Amino acid sequence: MSDNTLHNTLHNNKGRIALVTGAGSGIGRSAAELFAEQGAIVIAADINFEAVNQTVEGIQTQGGQCQAITMDIANEASVESVIAFIKKEFGRLDIAFNNGGISDAQHSFIDFPTDSFDRMIDINLKGVFLCLKHELKLMSEQKAVDGLRGQIVNTSSGAGLTPAPGQPHYTAAKHAVLGLTRSAAQEFARKGIRVNSVLPGLTETGMIHNQPKEMLEGLARMSPTGKLGQSIDVARVAVWLCSPESQWVNGQAIVADGGGLMH
């Protein structure tokens, strides 16, 4: 690889406007950092402003361009307001990584709390739908650059392909995210908008840090590599899916789990 090629690869999102939801921690924070490192202007969104502000401070310390914003992905008014802000401040949205979501406790199917099911669907499924709805509207109205109007990645999960034990609501939501991704990819391909999904496997994020050490060790043993994935491992895939290098990839579900699921 020549020096010029390496330089272009490292800065292949230079000047692009990138929205990352769930950017206050984990995969979202790693993706926001990586987008900024590649030269993107990042809007880091999260329902927890204190957490996402820490993400922004870290990026700015490294010389990146990033702005924090509060966003409740399950609330359409909140999502619409953020997209309107981006349109007003930047005039366009080139990249969206719809990563915000929650995990939950395991329950027997027949004893499953209905309110937990409703909350999961609201955030992990309807939240992705609402983000897509307003991102696609803005992207479809803006001028194409190099034949593309926008690139979107949605976070699904390995549970989007195989059930997560004791979590039918999480499994259902993550399966459905793949359906939303494919529907959007099909409808907007001719407008120059690509939509893909990344499916993390067992990843060491804040969602599992409160689990007992023995459980984490057990999860690591289940991984084909013998260890848990790191947030940056998944973030690299998501950022690549938003880059010019992946311009012929659309409507796909890319598993990032070290080889546990092969489909």
N, C-alpha and C positions, 0 to 999 in steps of 0.2 A: 504494500500500500504506500503510495507516494505521500509526501508531507501535505500537499494540497488536498488530496483525497481525505486524509485523516482530519485535516482542519475542517473541511466541509461536513464530514460525518459528525464531528463533535459540535458543530454549530448549525445542524440542519433544521432547527426550529427558530433560528434567529429572527427576531422581530414579530413572530406570530403571537396572536392573542390566545391564551390557553386557560380554560376554566377547569379546575379540579375540585370535585366535591369530596367531602370526607377528608379534607386536607389537614385536619388537625393532628393526625397521628397515622402510624402504620403505613400501609401501601399508598394512601393519598399523600401523606407528607413526603415519602420517598419520591413519588412521581412529580410532585410540585418542585422539589429540589432538582430533579433531573431535567425537567422542562426548562427551569431557570438556567441551569448549567449549560444547556444547549442554546441559550439566547432568547428563549420565549419570554414574553411579558405574562406573568402568571396571576390569575385571580384565584386565590386560595379560599375556598368556601367550606364552612362547617357550621353546625348548629352551636358548637362550643367556641365562642369567639376567643376566649383566653387561650385555648389550645391552638387554634389556627393562627393567632397572632404570634405565638412562639415559632411556628413554622416560618412565618414571614420574616421575623427577626433573624432567624438562622440563615435564610436565603439572602437577605440584604447584607448581612455581615460578610457573606462570600462574594458580594458584588452583583448579585442577581436582582432582577426586577420582579417584585411581587407585591400584591395588595391583598389584605385580609377582608373578608366580608362574611357576615352572618347569613346563613341560609338554612331553611327548614325544607328539605326536599319533599316532604309529605304534604306541604301546604302550597297550593298553586299560586296564591298571591305572593308568597315569598320567592318562589322560583321565577315567576314572571317579573318581579321587581329586580332581581339580580340580572336577568337577561336584558331588561330595559336599561339598567345601569351600564352594562357592558356596551350596549349599542350607543348610548349617549357619550360615554367616556372614550371609547376606542373605535367606534364606527363599524366593528365587525367582530366575529368570533371564529377563529380558525380551527380550534381544537377544543374538544370537551371530553373529559374523563369522568364519567358518571360512576363514582366509586363509593359514595356515601351509603352506609347501611349498618345494620345491627346483627348481633347474634343473640342466642337465647338459651335457656335451660332445656334439657331433654325431658320429655314426658311420654308416657304411654299414649298411643293414638286415642284409645277410648276414654282416657282421662284428660285429654288435652284441653287447656283453658281457652275458651273461645276468644276472650279479650287478647290473649297473647297471639293467637292466629291473626286477628284483625290488625293488631299493631305491626306485626311482621309484614303483612301484605301491604299495608299503608306505606311503610318506609322502604322495604327492599324491592317492591314491585311497582306500586303506584308512584313512588319517588322517582324511579328510573323513567317511567312513562312521562311524568310531568316535565322532567328535565329534557327528555328527547323532544317532546312536543314543542317546547319553546326554543330550544336550540336549533331544531330543524327549520322552524319558521324563520329565524334570523338568518341562518346560513343560506337558505334557499333564496332569500331576497338580496344577498350581497353579491358583489362582483366576483367571478371566478379568478383565481390566481394559479397560473400553470395548469389550467383545466380543472381545478378543484375549488369547491366552495367551502368545504369543511370536512373534518375527520373526527369521528366520535368513537369512543371505546366505553363499553359498559362492563362493570365488574359483575360477573356471575360467580360461579364456584364449581369445584369438583362435584358439589351437590346438585349442580345443574345437569349432570349426566348420571349420577348414581346416588341413591338416597343417603342422607345423613341420618344415622340412627337416632330415633327419638325426636326428630325435628321435621315433621311433615310440612310444617308451615314454611320453614327455611328452604326445604327441598322444593316445594311447590313454587315459591317465589323465584328461586334461582333457575329452575327449569323455564319458567315463564319469561325471565329476562332474555333467554336465548330466542324465544319466539318474538319478543319485541324487537330485538336486534335484527333478526332476519326480515321482519316486516318492514322496518325502516330502511334497511339496506336495499331491499327490492324496490321500494317506492321511490327512493331518492337517488339511485345510482346514476340515472341520466341527468340529474342536476349537478353531478360532480361532488356528491357527498358520500363518503364511505362510513359504514357503521359496522363495528366488530365487537366481539366480547373477549375478555380475558377471564380464565377460570383458574383461580388460585387453588392449590392444594393446601396441605397443612402448613400454615405460615405463622411464624412467631410475631404476632402483633399484640396490641393492647387487649384485644378481645379474648385472648387465652392466657394472658399473664397472671390472672387471678386464679388460675387452676392449680391444683396441688402439683408439687414437683414430680411425684410419682406418675401422675397422669401425663404430664408433658414428656417425661422420659418414655412412657408407653407410646405416645403419639409419634415420637421421633423414631422408635423402633418400627413402627408401621410404614414409615416412609421408605421408598426404594433406596434412598441414599443413606439411610440411618440417621438422618437429622432433619429438623424442621427447616422449611424454607425461610428466607428473610424477606422483608418488605421490598428491598431493592431488587430482588430476583423477579418479582412480579411487576414492579414498576418499570423495569427495563423493557419487558414485553409490551406493556401498555404504551409506553413512549414510542417504541418502534412501530407499533400499529398506527400511530399518529404521524409518522414521518414519511417523507417522499420515498424512502426505500421500500415501503410496503404498499405502494400505490395500486398494485394489482390484487390486493387482498381485500375482500368485501363480504360481509355477511357471515364471517367465520367465527368459530368458537375455539380459541387457542388455549389449550391447557398448559398451565405453568405450575408443575408439581414435581419436577425431577424424574418423571417417568412412571408415576403410579397408575395413571389412567391413560390408556392408549386406545384411541377410537378412530 
